[in-house]
Amino acid sequence: EKSGHKLVRLMDYGWFGNKFAFLVKPLLKALQYFYEIFNNYGWAIIFVTIIIKIIFAPLTHKSFKSMKGMHKVQPYVKIIQERHKGDRQKMNEEMIELYKKHKVNPLGGCLPMLLQIPVFIGLYHALFFSIELRGAPFVGWVKDLSVADPYYVWPVIMGATMFLQQKLNPSIGDPMQQKIMMMLPIVFTFLFMSFPSGLVLYWTINNILTISQQAYIYKFSKD
């Protein structure tokens, strides 16, 4: 392989990463392609994130619409739960009928998103094990995408976008569960302070794109 800032593939992506090598390799090629256009791996990460988001846009759209539907039937769910406290079988039967009537799938908000996990793992290892990110700058204070943000700016931005994303989600579940979900942005902010800047950049851009899609579905979709 050529040296310099050419994308050099590592033979070993880690034990877990090797299981997803079929995704890691094309993601590395995509990063190389955009690097050759912009001569900056930060912008390469952003455009790869956008492409991944576009590919999964239909699944994400379906997931958010399912969550919106679940939010609408939540009052009826509570009534059924109160009515059949001592009869779980009857409760489940009425819940199934309720979901059929309103054409809602309680798992619809989860399954499409689960399909994206392998891609995230692949991109994680593509970024984490790519030696080109070592010493590769982005803009401003980010001089090395392979190390943590020295001023924690990107982790804070990521946490803010995650918080906004949580606020846009319809409230489903008990109050304790909602409090836990609202605490996640804080937890992730501190967690990401030690992550490579390239990974934090990916997660932040992904959050921003997700927020845009959520805003469209929840505010402008008639369904």
C-alpha positions as CSV (number, residue, x, y, z in Angstrom):
1,E,0.0,0.0,0.0
2,K,1.1,3.6,-0.6
3,S,2.2,5.5,2.5
4,G,1.1,9.0,3.5
5,H,-2.5,10.0,3.9
6,K,-3.7,7.2,1.7
7,L,-6.3,4.9,3.4
8,V,-4.4,1.9,4.5
9,R,-6.6,-1.1,5.4
10,L,-5.6,-2.9,8.6
11,M,-5.8,-6.7,8.4
12,D,-7.1,-6.9,12.0
13,Y,-10.1,-4.8,13.0
14,G,-10.3,-6.4,16.4
15,W,-12.1,-9.6,17.2
16,F,-15.6,-8.0,17.0
17,G,-14.7,-5.9,14.0
18,N,-13.5,-8.9,12.0
19,K,-17.0,-10.3,12.3
20,F,-18.2,-7.2,10.4
21,A,-15.3,-6.9,8.0
22,F,-17.8,-7.1,5.1
23,L,-19.1,-3.7,6.2
24,V,-15.8,-2.3,7.5
25,K,-14.0,-2.6,4.1
26,P,-16.6,-0.7,2.0
27,L,-16.9,1.9,4.7
28,L,-13.1,2.4,4.6
29,K,-13.3,2.7,0.8
30,A,-16.1,5.3,1.1
31,L,-14.0,7.3,3.6
32,Q,-11.0,7.2,1.2
33,Y,-13.2,8.3,-1.7
34,F,-14.5,11.4,0.1
35,Y,-11.0,12.1,1.5
36,E,-9.7,12.3,-2.0
37,I,-12.4,14.9,-2.8
38,F,-12.1,17.1,0.3
39,N,-8.6,16.2,1.5
40,N,-10.0,16.1,5.0
41,Y,-11.2,13.0,6.9
42,G,-13.6,15.0,9.0
43,W,-15.6,16.0,5.9
44,A,-15.3,12.4,4.7
45,I,-16.9,11.1,7.9
46,I,-19.7,13.7,7.5
47,F,-20.5,12.6,3.9
48,V,-20.3,8.9,4.7
49,T,-22.7,9.5,7.6
50,I,-25.1,11.4,5.3
51,I,-25.1,8.5,2.8
52,I,-25.7,5.9,5.5
53,K,-28.6,8.0,6.8
54,I,-30.1,8.3,3.3
55,I,-29.9,4.5,2.8
56,F,-31.7,3.9,6.1
57,A,-34.1,6.8,5.8
58,P,-37.1,4.6,4.8
59,L,-36.5,2.4,7.8
60,T,-36.1,5.3,10.2
61,H,-39.2,6.9,8.8
62,K,-41.2,3.7,9.5
63,S,-39.7,3.5,13.0
64,F,-40.7,7.1,13.9
65,K,-44.2,6.7,12.5
66,S,-44.7,3.5,14.6
67,M,-43.6,5.4,17.7
68,K,-46.0,8.2,16.8
69,G,-48.8,5.6,16.4
70,M,-47.9,4.0,19.8
71,H,-48.1,7.4,21.4
72,K,-51.7,7.9,20.1
73,V,-53.0,4.6,21.4
74,Q,-51.3,5.0,24.8
75,P,-54.4,6.3,26.6
76,Y,-56.3,3.2,25.4
77,V,-53.5,0.9,26.5
78,K,-53.7,2.4,30.0
79,I,-57.5,1.8,30.1
80,I,-57.0,-1.9,29.1
81,Q,-54.3,-2.3,31.7
82,E,-56.5,-0.9,34.5
83,R,-59.5,-3.0,33.3
84,H,-57.7,-6.3,33.3
85,K,-55.2,-6.0,36.2
86,G,-55.7,-9.5,37.3
87,D,-56.1,-11.2,34.0
88,R,-53.0,-10.9,31.9
89,Q,-54.3,-13.2,29.1
90,K,-57.4,-11.1,28.6
91,M,-55.3,-7.9,28.7
92,N,-52.9,-9.3,26.0
93,E,-55.9,-10.3,23.8
94,E,-57.4,-6.8,24.0
95,M,-54.0,-5.2,23.4
96,I,-53.6,-7.2,20.2
97,E,-57.0,-6.2,19.0
98,L,-56.2,-2.5,19.8
99,Y,-53.0,-2.7,17.8
100,K,-54.8,-4.4,14.9
101,K,-57.6,-1.8,14.9
102,H,-55.2,1.2,14.8
103,K,-52.6,-0.7,12.6
104,V,-49.9,-0.2,15.1
105,N,-46.9,-2.6,15.6
106,P,-45.4,-2.3,19.2
107,L,-42.1,-3.6,17.8
108,G,-42.2,-1.4,14.8
109,G,-40.2,1.4,16.5
110,C,-37.4,-1.0,17.4
111,L,-36.9,-3.5,14.6
112,P,-35.9,-1.1,11.8
113,M,-33.4,0.6,14.1
114,L,-31.9,-2.7,15.1
115,L,-31.0,-3.4,11.5
116,Q,-28.7,-0.4,11.6
117,I,-26.6,-1.7,14.5
118,P,-24.3,-3.8,12.2
119,V,-23.6,-0.7,10.1
120,F,-22.8,1.3,13.2
121,I,-20.4,-1.4,14.4
122,G,-18.8,-1.5,11.0
123,L,-18.3,2.2,10.9
124,Y,-17.1,2.3,14.5
125,H,-14.3,-0.2,13.7
126,A,-13.6,1.5,10.3
127,L,-12.9,4.8,12.2
128,F,-11.3,3.2,15.3
129,F,-8.8,1.0,13.5
130,S,-8.1,3.3,10.5
131,I,-4.5,4.5,10.9
132,E,-5.2,7.5,8.6
133,L,-7.2,9.2,11.3
134,R,-4.1,9.3,13.5
135,G,-2.9,12.8,13.1
136,A,-5.7,13.7,10.6
137,P,-7.2,17.1,11.5
138,F,-10.7,18.3,10.9
139,V,-11.3,22.1,11.5
140,G,-10.5,24.5,14.3
141,W,-9.2,23.0,17.5
142,V,-9.6,19.4,16.3
143,K,-6.1,18.5,15.2
144,D,-6.4,14.8,15.4
145,L,-9.6,12.8,14.7
146,S,-8.1,9.7,16.4
147,V,-8.0,11.3,19.8
148,A,-10.5,12.8,22.2
149,D,-11.6,16.5,21.7
150,P,-9.2,18.4,24.0
151,Y,-11.8,21.0,24.9
152,Y,-14.8,18.6,25.0
153,V,-16.7,20.8,22.5
154,W,-17.9,18.0,20.2
155,P,-19.0,15.7,23.1
156,V,-21.1,18.6,24.5
157,I,-22.6,19.3,21.1
158,M,-23.4,15.6,20.7
159,G,-25.1,15.6,24.1
160,A,-27.2,18.6,23.2
161,T,-28.3,17.0,20.0
162,M,-29.1,13.8,21.8
163,F,-31.2,15.8,24.4
164,L,-33.1,17.5,21.6
165,Q,-33.7,14.2,20.0
166,Q,-35.1,12.8,23.3
167,K,-37.4,15.8,23.6
168,L,-38.8,15.2,20.1
169,N,-39.7,11.6,20.9
170,P,-43.3,11.0,22.1
171,S,-43.5,10.1,25.8
172,I,-44.3,6.4,26.1
173,G,-43.8,4.5,29.3
174,D,-43.8,5.2,33.0
175,P,-42.3,8.4,34.5
176,M,-39.3,6.6,35.9
177,Q,-38.5,5.2,32.4
178,Q,-38.8,8.7,31.0
179,K,-36.4,10.1,33.6
180,I,-33.9,7.5,32.8
181,M,-34.1,8.3,29.1
182,M,-33.7,12.0,29.7
183,M,-30.5,11.2,31.7
184,L,-28.9,9.3,28.8
185,P,-27.6,12.5,27.0
186,I,-25.7,13.5,30.2
187,V,-24.3,10.0,30.5
188,F,-23.3,9.8,26.8
189,T,-21.7,13.2,27.0
190,F,-19.3,12.2,29.7
191,L,-18.8,8.8,28.0
192,F,-17.9,10.4,24.6
193,M,-15.4,12.8,26.2
194,S,-12.9,9.9,26.0
195,F,-13.9,8.8,22.5
196,P,-11.9,9.7,19.3
197,S,-13.2,12.9,17.8
198,G,-14.0,11.1,14.5
199,L,-16.5,8.9,16.3
200,V,-18.1,11.8,18.2
201,L,-18.3,13.7,14.9
202,Y,-20.1,10.7,13.3
203,W,-22.6,10.4,16.2
204,T,-23.3,14.2,16.3
205,I,-24.0,14.4,12.5
206,N,-26.2,11.3,12.7
207,N,-28.1,12.9,15.6
208,I,-28.6,16.1,13.6
209,L,-29.9,14.2,10.6
210,T,-32.2,12.1,12.8
211,I,-33.6,15.3,14.4
212,S,-34.4,16.7,11.0
213,Q,-36.2,13.5,10.0
214,Q,-38.1,13.5,13.4
215,A,-39.2,17.1,13.0
216,Y,-40.6,16.4,9.6
217,I,-42.5,13.3,10.7
218,Y,-43.9,14.6,13.9
219,K,-44.6,18.1,12.8
220,F,-45.6,17.9,9.1
221,S,-46.6,14.3,8.5
222,K,-50.4,13.9,8.4
223,D,-50.3,10.2,9.2
